Amino acid sequence: MGIVIKKALAVLPQGADDVVQETDLYIERDRIAGIGQKPSGFQEDKVIDGTDKLVIPGLVNCHTHAYMTFMRNVADDLSFMDWLFGTIDPIEQQMTDEDAYWGANLAIIEMMKSGTTCFNDMQMNIHQTTRAVKESGMRAVISRGLVGSGSDESGRMRLQQAYEERDAAKDCDRLSFVLGPHAPYTCDEEYLKIVAAEAKKNGMGIHMHLSESVSEIEQIREKYGCSPIALADRCGLFDVPALAAHCVQIDEADMDILKAKNVSVVTNPASNMKLGNGFAPVPAMLAKGINVCLGTDGAASNNCLNMFHELSLLTLIHKGAGKTPQCVSAKEGFRIATINGARALGLEKEIGSIEVGKKADLAILDLNVPSLTPRNNLIAGLSYSANGSEVDTVIIDGCVTMEHRQILTMDEKLVYRKVQEIIERMELDKKTY
């Protein structure tokens, strides 16, 4: 199918910078076929009027747990370990595969409606998030959360599930897979080494929570005599492409390891603040040349999956914390939320920027809204004033998945009803924590 977006403003890469300029965008099948100039032989099957619109590369949510949306607002104002082991884990033990499926559907609706076109997910119930991704037209990188001790049976079973899910989704090129050891406090050293060896053998990357809380740092130092980052490194987890989620409680030595091993770090400012874990040293990591990307974490700890909200926090909190308005600029933030995320997922040749030959993963924003008026600096507007409601149309893999705020690939009302049924069955609407 040939789609042309006519006379739109678009955020386009220009060297190491981004510029906003008016242009026509041509999409042929799943890719951007032309910018400004109509490709030879191009057939217009669908024309989108770009007047008063801004086209951006779809945002890349580099760390979340999509199934958690039905846990939104049920575990608030708790310390990290109380939140995780005292509240969320017991809910997860009651969760069925169908619960995970409908939770993932709700997450995809929320992300799509706020301009996210790709997400990196760690989940527990195999086939359920992948099923939702396939049906919705979304793009995702999936990891089955792995916990275990040594070569225990449950740890081996979870690894096998990860391979089973990967192999079952080979027919969908919008899905890719990595291994997801949960964290160093749920996986012992021997198991982490096993996962690292499996990742090397199978040519897969790693997605892992690291150095999220003070209690994690204390626990790992007491048990292993080093930081979680150093432990992951000595276990071989950084010998493959790796993405470390959070990295809030890290020091200079940790950052040196991350840089030397080319580890990408996904910062999750809302979740980290809400759980009282602190602020990741994003300016210091950027100064070292570490690839920093952005994520929402799950709705159980954020409590939303809106990357514009996360982008605003990213570009504001470090200015306040560091008492300097020059750090994490709007342009840096936008790249962190787009091309840096694509790079972290090994997809930078496919998504993350509007370029000829890349996948047509785009969000089209309405500019006739207060938050983006005046139009004097739209990239600043994306970071400091946009809230996600400006997203009018979404294109993923060359297919229009949302048009004029209407999801075309999913039954929204059915999803809301199913999630409400889960909440009532588990009595989550009656719990206060």
C-alpha positions as CSV (number, residue, x, y, z in Angstrom):
1,M,0.0,0.0,0.0
2,G,1.3,3.5,-0.9
3,I,0.6,6.2,1.6
4,V,1.6,9.9,1.2
5,I,1.5,12.4,4.0
6,K,1.3,15.8,2.2
7,K,2.6,19.2,3.4
8,A,3.3,18.1,7.0
9,L,5.9,19.4,9.3
10,A,8.3,16.6,10.2
11,V,11.2,16.1,12.6
12,L,14.1,15.0,10.4
13,P,17.7,14.1,11.3
14,Q,20.3,16.4,10.1
15,G,23.7,15.1,11.1
16,A,23.8,14.8,14.9
17,D,20.9,17.2,15.2
18,D,17.2,17.2,14.3
19,V,15.3,19.8,12.4
20,V,11.6,20.5,11.7
21,Q,10.7,21.2,8.1
22,E,7.7,21.0,5.9
23,T,7.8,18.1,3.5
24,D,5.8,15.3,1.9
25,L,6.5,11.8,3.1
26,Y,6.0,8.7,0.9
27,I,5.4,5.3,2.4
28,E,5.5,2.2,0.3
29,R,4.5,-1.1,1.9
30,D,6.3,-1.1,5.3
31,R,9.0,1.5,4.6
32,I,9.6,5.2,4.0
33,A,10.2,5.4,0.3
34,G,10.7,9.1,-0.2
35,I,11.0,12.4,1.7
36,G,10.1,15.5,-0.3
37,Q,10.4,13.8,-3.6
38,K,7.9,11.3,-5.0
39,P,9.6,8.0,-5.7
40,S,9.5,6.7,-9.3
41,G,6.5,4.5,-9.9
42,F,4.9,5.4,-6.5
43,Q,1.2,4.7,-6.4
44,E,-0.9,6.8,-4.0
45,D,-3.5,4.5,-2.3
46,K,-4.0,6.7,0.7
47,V,-3.4,10.4,1.1
48,I,-3.1,12.0,4.6
49,D,-3.5,15.7,4.8
50,G,-0.5,17.0,6.8
51,T,-1.7,20.5,7.2
52,D,-1.3,21.6,10.8
53,K,0.3,18.3,11.6
54,L,3.7,17.3,12.9
55,V,5.2,13.9,12.0
56,I,7.7,12.4,14.4
57,P,9.4,9.0,14.5
58,G,7.4,6.7,16.8
59,L,8.6,6.8,20.4
60,V,10.5,3.8,21.7
61,N,9.5,2.6,25.2
62,C,12.6,0.7,26.3
63,H,11.5,-0.8,29.5
64,T,8.0,-1.9,30.6
65,H,5.9,-4.8,31.8
66,A,2.8,-4.5,29.6
67,Y,0.6,-7.0,31.4
68,M,0.7,-4.8,34.6
69,T,-1.9,-2.3,33.4
70,F,-4.7,-3.9,35.5
71,M,-2.5,-3.3,38.6
72,R,-2.5,0.4,38.0
73,N,-3.2,2.4,41.3
74,V,-3.3,-0.7,43.5
75,A,0.2,-0.5,45.1
76,D,1.0,3.1,45.7
77,D,3.2,4.9,48.2
78,L,5.1,1.8,49.3
79,S,8.9,1.2,49.7
80,F,10.4,-0.7,46.7
81,M,10.7,-4.2,48.3
82,D,7.2,-3.9,50.0
83,W,5.8,-2.9,46.7
84,L,7.4,-5.7,44.8
85,F,7.3,-8.7,47.2
86,G,4.5,-7.6,49.5
87,T,2.0,-6.5,46.9
88,I,2.8,-7.0,43.2
89,D,4.2,-10.5,43.5
90,P,1.1,-11.9,45.3
91,I,-1.1,-10.3,42.6
92,E,1.0,-11.9,39.9
93,Q,0.6,-15.3,41.5
94,Q,-3.2,-15.0,40.9
95,M,-2.8,-13.8,37.4
96,T,-3.9,-16.1,34.5
97,D,-2.7,-16.1,30.9
98,E,-5.8,-14.4,29.8
99,D,-5.3,-11.7,32.4
100,A,-1.8,-11.0,31.0
101,Y,-3.2,-10.9,27.5
102,W,-5.9,-8.3,28.3
103,G,-3.4,-6.3,30.4
104,A,-1.0,-6.2,27.4
105,N,-3.9,-5.1,25.1
106,L,-4.7,-2.2,27.4
107,A,-1.0,-1.3,27.5
108,I,-0.8,-1.2,23.7
109,I,-3.8,1.0,23.5
110,E,-2.3,3.4,26.0
111,M,1.1,3.5,24.3
112,M,-0.3,3.8,20.8
113,K,-2.6,6.7,21.8
114,S,0.5,8.5,23.2
115,G,2.8,8.0,20.2
116,T,4.7,4.9,21.1
117,T,5.3,2.5,18.2
118,C,7.8,0.0,19.8
119,F,8.2,-1.2,23.3
120,N,10.7,-3.5,25.1
121,D,8.8,-5.8,27.5
122,M,9.6,-8.2,30.3
123,Q,6.7,-10.6,30.9
124,M,5.8,-13.7,32.8
125,N,3.1,-15.4,30.7
126,I,4.5,-16.6,27.4
127,H,2.6,-16.0,24.2
128,Q,0.2,-13.5,25.7
129,T,2.0,-10.2,25.1
130,T,3.2,-11.5,21.7
131,R,-0.3,-12.4,20.8
132,A,-1.5,-8.9,21.7
133,V,1.4,-7.4,19.6
134,K,0.6,-9.6,16.6
135,E,-3.1,-8.7,16.6
136,S,-2.6,-4.9,17.3
137,G,0.1,-4.2,14.7
138,M,2.4,-2.9,17.4
139,R,6.2,-3.5,17.4
140,A,7.9,-5.0,20.4
141,V,11.0,-6.7,21.8
142,I,10.0,-9.4,24.3
143,S,11.8,-11.1,27.1
144,R,10.4,-13.8,29.4
145,G,11.4,-12.8,32.9
146,L,13.9,-15.3,34.2
147,V,14.5,-16.1,37.9
148,G,16.4,-19.1,39.2
149,S,19.2,-20.5,41.3
150,G,21.9,-22.4,39.6
151,S,20.6,-25.0,37.2
152,D,17.4,-25.6,39.2
153,E,14.4,-27.0,37.3
154,S,12.3,-23.8,37.4
155,G,15.2,-21.7,36.0
156,R,15.7,-24.2,33.1
157,M,11.9,-24.2,32.5
158,R,11.8,-20.5,32.1
159,L,14.7,-20.5,29.7
160,Q,12.9,-23.1,27.6
161,Q,9.8,-21.0,27.7
162,A,11.8,-18.0,26.3
163,Y,12.9,-20.1,23.4
164,E,9.5,-21.6,22.8
165,E,8.0,-18.1,22.6
166,R,10.7,-16.8,20.3
167,D,10.3,-19.8,17.9
168,A,6.5,-19.5,17.9
169,A,6.6,-15.9,16.7
170,K,9.0,-16.3,13.8
171,D,6.2,-15.4,11.4
172,C,6.0,-11.8,12.7
173,D,8.8,-9.5,11.9
174,R,7.5,-6.8,14.3
175,L,8.6,-9.1,17.1
176,S,12.1,-9.8,18.3
177,F,13.3,-11.5,21.5
178,V,16.1,-11.2,24.1
179,L,16.7,-13.0,27.3
180,G,15.5,-11.3,30.5
181,P,17.2,-12.3,33.8
182,H,15.0,-10.4,36.2
183,A,17.5,-8.9,38.6
184,P,20.6,-10.0,40.7
185,Y,18.4,-10.4,43.8
186,T,16.1,-13.0,42.0
187,C,18.8,-14.8,40.1
188,D,21.9,-16.1,41.8
189,E,25.4,-15.9,40.3
190,E,25.4,-19.4,38.8
191,Y,22.1,-18.8,37.1
192,L,23.2,-15.5,35.7
193,K,26.3,-17.2,34.2
194,I,24.0,-19.9,32.6
195,V,21.8,-17.1,31.1
196,A,24.9,-15.3,29.8
197,A,26.1,-18.5,28.1
198,E,22.7,-19.2,26.6
199,A,22.6,-15.6,25.2
200,K,26.0,-16.0,23.6
201,K,25.1,-19.5,22.2
202,N,21.8,-18.3,20.7
203,G,22.9,-14.8,19.5
204,M,20.4,-13.0,21.8
205,G,20.7,-9.9,23.8
206,I,20.0,-9.2,27.5
207,H,17.4,-7.1,29.2
208,M,17.8,-6.9,33.0
209,H,16.9,-4.7,36.0
210,L,20.1,-3.4,37.6
211,S,21.0,-1.1,40.5
212,E,17.4,0.1,41.0
213,S,17.3,0.6,44.8
214,V,19.6,1.1,47.8
215,S,18.3,-2.2,49.3
216,E,19.5,-4.0,46.1
217,I,22.9,-2.5,46.3
218,E,23.3,-3.4,50.0
219,Q,22.0,-7.0,49.4
220,I,24.3,-7.6,46.5
221,R,27.4,-6.1,48.1
222,E,26.8,-8.2,51.2
223,K,26.4,-11.4,49.2
224,Y,28.9,-10.9,46.4
225,G,31.2,-8.1,47.5
226,C,30.6,-6.0,44.5
227,S,27.9,-3.8,42.8
228,P,25.1,-5.3,40.7
229,I,26.7,-3.8,37.6
230,A,30.1,-5.5,38.5
231,L,28.3,-8.8,39.2
232,A,26.5,-8.7,35.8
233,D,29.8,-8.0,34.1
234,R,31.7,-10.8,35.8
235,C,28.9,-13.2,34.9
236,G,29.3,-12.4,31.2
237,L,25.9,-10.7,30.8
238,F,27.6,-7.7,29.1
239,D,29.4,-9.9,26.6
240,V,26.3,-9.7,24.4
241,P,24.2,-6.6,23.5
242,A,22.7,-5.6,26.9
243,L,20.2,-3.2,28.1
244,A,20.3,-2.4,31.8
245,A,17.0,-1.0,33.2
246,H,17.1,1.8,35.9
247,C,20.8,2.1,37.0
248,V,19.8,4.6,39.6
249,Q,22.3,3.6,42.3
250,I,25.6,3.6,40.3
251,D,29.0,5.1,40.8
252,E,31.9,6.1,38.5
253,A,33.3,2.5,38.4
254,D,29.9,1.2,37.4
255,M,29.6,3.8,34.6
256,D,33.1,2.8,33.4
257,I,32.0,-0.8,33.0
258,L,28.8,0.2,31.2
259,K,30.7,2.4,28.8
260,A,33.5,-0.2,28.2
261,K,31.0,-3.0,27.5
262,N,28.7,-0.8,25.4
263,V,25.7,-1.4,27.6
264,S,22.6,0.7,27.0
265,V,20.9,2.1,30.0
266,V,17.2,2.8,30.1
267,T,16.1,5.4,32.6
268,N,12.6,5.4,34.1
269,P,12.2,8.6,36.0
270,A,8.6,8.4,37.0
271,S,8.9,4.8,38.4
272,N,12.2,5.6,40.1
273,M,10.8,8.7,41.8
274,K,7.5,7.1,42.8
275,L,9.2,4.1,44.5
276,G,11.6,6.4,46.2
277,N,14.7,5.0,44.5
278,G,16.1,8.3,43.4
279,F,17.5,9.8,40.2
280,A,19.7,8.0,37.7
281,P,22.8,10.0,37.0
282,V,21.7,10.6,33.4
283,P,23.9,13.7,32.7
284,A,27.0,11.8,33.9
285,M,26.2,8.8,31.8
286,L,25.6,11.0,28.7
287,A,28.9,12.8,29.4
288,K,30.7,9.4,29.4
289,G,29.1,8.5,26.0
290,I,26.8,5.8,27.4
291,N,23.7,5.2,25.2
292,V,20.9,6.3,27.4
293,C,17.3,5.5,26.4
294,L,13.9,6.0,28.0
295,G,11.2,3.8,29.5
296,T,8.0,4.0,31.5
297,D,8.4,0.8,33.5
298,G,5.1,-1.0,34.2
299,A,1.8,0.7,35.1
300,A,2.0,-0.8,38.6
301,S,4.8,1.6,39.4
302,N,4.5,4.6,37.1
303,N,1.3,4.6,36.9
304,C,1.1,5.4,33.2
305,L,2.7,4.3,29.9
306,N,2.8,7.7,28.4
307,M,6.3,8.4,26.9
308,F,5.6,12.2,26.6
309,H,5.1,12.3,30.4
310,E,8.4,10.4,30.8
311,L,10.1,12.7,28.3
312,S,9.0,15.8,30.2
313,L,10.3,14.4,33.5
314,L,13.6,13.4,31.9
315,T,14.3,16.8,30.6
316,L,13.2,18.6,33.8
317,I,14.3,16.7,36.8
318,H,18.0,16.6,36.0
319,K,18.0,20.4,35.5
320,G,16.5,20.8,39.0
321,A,18.7,18.1,40.6
322,G,21.9,19.4,39.1
323,K,20.9,23.1,39.4
324,T,21.8,23.7,35.8
325,P,19.3,24.3,32.9
326,Q,21.7,23.2,30.3
327,C,21.7,19.4,31.0
328,V,19.4,17.0,29.1
329,S,18.2,19.5,26.6
330,A,14.9,19.1,24.7
331,K,16.8,17.9,21.7
332,E,18.8,15.4,23.7
333,G,15.6,14.1,25.4
334,F,13.9,13.6,22.0
335,R,16.8,11.5,20.7
336,I,16.9,9.6,24.0
337,A,13.2,8.7,23.4
338,T,13.6,7.8,19.7
339,I,16.9,6.9,18.1
340,N,18.8,6.0,21.3
341,G,16.0,3.6,22.2
342,A,16.2,2.0,18.7
343,R,19.9,1.7,19.1
344,A,19.5,0.0,22.5
345,L,17.2,-2.6,21.0
346,G,19.5,-3.2,18.0
347,L,16.9,-1.6,15.7
348,E,18.6,1.7,14.8
349,K,18.8,0.7,11.1
350,E,15.0,0.1,11.1
351,I,13.3,2.6,13.3
352,G,14.0,5.7,15.6
353,S,14.2,8.4,12.9
354,I,12.5,9.5,9.7
355,E,14.8,8.4,6.9
356,V,14.4,6.8,3.5
357,G,14.6,3.1,3.8
358,K,13.6,2.8,7.4
359,K,10.4,1.3,8.6
360,A,7.4,3.5,8.5
361,D,6.8,3.8,12.3
362,L,5.4,7.3,12.7
363,A,3.2,9.4,15.0
364,I,1.3,12.3,13.6
365,L,0.5,15.1,16.0
366,D,-2.2,17.7,15.7
367,L,-0.7,21.2,16.0
368,N,-4.0,23.0,16.5
369,V,-3.8,22.4,20.3
370,P,-2.8,24.8,23.1
371,S,0.2,22.7,24.2
372,L,1.9,23.1,20.8
373,T,0.9,26.7,20.1
374,P,2.9,28.8,19.2
375,R,4.9,26.6,16.8
376,N,8.2,28.5,17.3
377,N,10.2,25.5,18.7
378,L,8.3,22.3,18.3
379,I,11.1,20.0,19.5
380,A,11.1,21.9,22.8
381,G,7.3,21.6,22.8
382,L,7.6,17.8,22.5
383,S,9.6,17.7,25.7
384,Y,8.2,20.5,27.8
385,S,4.5,21.0,26.9
386,A,3.2,18.0,24.9
387,N,1.2,15.5,26.9
388,G,0.4,12.7,24.4
389,S,-3.1,13.7,23.7
390,E,-1.9,15.6,20.6
391,V,-1.2,12.3,18.8
392,D,-3.8,12.0,16.1
393,T,-2.6,9.2,13.8
394,V,-0.1,6.3,14.2
395,I,1.5,4.3,11.5
396,I,3.5,1.1,12.3
397,D,5.2,-1.0,9.8
398,G,3.5,1.0,7.1
399,C,0.0,0.3,8.4
400,V,-2.3,2.9,9.9
401,T,-3.1,1.5,13.4
402,M,-4.8,4.7,14.7
403,E,-6.5,7.4,12.8
404,H,-8.0,10.6,14.3
405,R,-7.6,9.1,17.8
406,Q,-9.5,5.9,16.8
407,I,-7.6,2.6,17.2
408,L,-8.2,0.6,14.0
409,T,-6.7,-2.7,15.0
410,M,-8.3,-3.3,18.3
411,D,-11.7,-3.3,20.0
412,E,-11.1,-0.7,22.7
413,K,-14.4,-1.2,24.5
414,L,-13.9,-4.9,24.7
415,V,-10.4,-4.4,26.2
416,Y,-11.7,-2.0,28.8
417,R,-14.5,-4.4,29.7
418,K,-12.2,-7.4,30.0
419,V,-9.8,-5.5,32.2
420,Q,-12.6,-4.4,34.5
421,E,-13.7,-8.0,34.9
422,I,-10.1,-8.9,36.0
423,I,-10.1,-6.1,38.5
424,E,-13.5,-7.2,40.0
425,R,-12.6,-10.9,40.0
426,M,-9.3,-10.3,41.8
427,E,-11.0,-7.6,44.0
428,L,-8.3,-5.1,43.1
429,D,-10.9,-2.4,43.2
430,K,-11.4,-3.1,46.9
431,K,-7.8,-3.1,47.9
432,T,-6.0,-0.1,49.5
433,Y,-2.4,-0.3,50.3
